[in-house]
Amino acid sequence: MPWRTPIRARHRRSGWPSTDIRRLLMATYEYLCSRCGPFDMKLEIGTAPKAYGCPVCAGAARRVYSSPGLSLTPNAVAALHVREEQAREAPAVVSQVPPRRGVPRHPHPALPRLPRL
C-alpha cells in the first residue's frame, strides 16, 4: 500500500534529492527557559541545537526531549507560515491606500467573427 511506504523511500522513487526531503520535514522542538518557562521552535529535522535563545528574555534555554511533532510542508506553505508569524509580531503599517491598478481588458477572440449590423 503506497501510504505505508516510508517517506524517504517514496521520495527516492520519485527522484527527489534527499536534501529536498530534509527541507520539507519540519519538527517542533521544545525548549525550557529557566526564567520564562517552556516554548516551542519549529526547525528542520536534525538542526536543533542543545541550547537556543529564549524569544522573550534572550537567555539560553536548554532543549527538552519529548515526542516529535513532524509535518510534511511544501516550501511555499512553509514560507507563508513564517511570513504570517512575522506579521503577528510586527505587522506592516500602511499610511495610505495603494493606487488602483487597471486590469488590461483584452477583447474576446470570438468578437471579430460576429456578424456586423
N, C-alpha and C positions, 0 to 999 in steps of 0.2 A: 504494500500500500504506500503511495507516494507521501502521505502526510506523516508516516512513521520513519521516513528516511532522515538520518541526521542532517542538520543544516549544512555542515561542511561538505558532506557527500553530495547533497543536492546542487550546491554551487560549483563543486568540482566538475560535475557532469555538464553544467550549463556553460562552462568555460570562463567563469569569473575568477580573477586572481584572488588569492587568499587575503591580500591587503584590503580589497574592497569589502570583503566579509567583515573584517575587523572594524571598518568604519561604520558599517551598518549595525553591528551589535553593540548596544549600549547597556551598561549595567548601572544600577543605583547603589552607590557605596554609602555606608553610614559612618559618620564621624562623631566624636564626642568631645566637646569643648569643656574644659574644667570650669569656665566662668558662665557660659551661655547655655550649655546643655547640648543635646543631640541635634544633628542636622544631616540632611542627605545631599549627595552630589551625584550627578549623572555624568559618567565618564566612559570612554571606550574601555572595552574589556582588556584587562592586563595593564592599564596605565595608572591605576590608583596608587598614590604614594602612601607610606605608613603614616605620615603626618600631613595635614592640609590646613591652610589658613582659614580661620573662622570668618564667615561673611559678616558677622556683627562686630566683633571686637578685634579681628585680625590676629588673634593669638593662635598658637599652634594647637591643633585638635588631633587627637590620635584616632586611628581607624578602629572601628568596632566591627567584628566579624559576625555577620548574620546571614540569613538565607539570601541568595542573589535575586535581584529583580531584573530580568532580562527583557529586552524588547527588540524587535527587528524593525528598524525605522529607515525608510529611504532618506537619502541626503537632503532632498528638497523639504521634506516634512521636518527633519531634524533642524534644518536652518530656520524654518518658520517657528518652531518651538523656542529656539534660542532667541529669535527676534521678539517673540511675544513676551518672554520672560524679561528681556531688557526693557521693553516698553512699560512693563509693570513698575519697574524701579525708577526709570527716568523717561517718562513719555515725551514725545516730540511736541514742542509748543508751536502752534500756528498763529501768526499775527494777523493774517488776512486770508480771505477766501481765495483759493487758487483760480487763475483765469480759466474761463470755459474754452475748451478746445473744440473746434468744429470738426465733426467727423466728415471726411470727404465722401460724398454720395456718388456712387457710380451707377449709371443707368442700367437697368436690367437688360441683358443681352437679347431678349426677345422683342424689345421695343421697336427696333428698326424694321422688323418683319411684319408689324401690324399694318392693316390697311389704312390708308390716308383718306380723309373725307374732304 
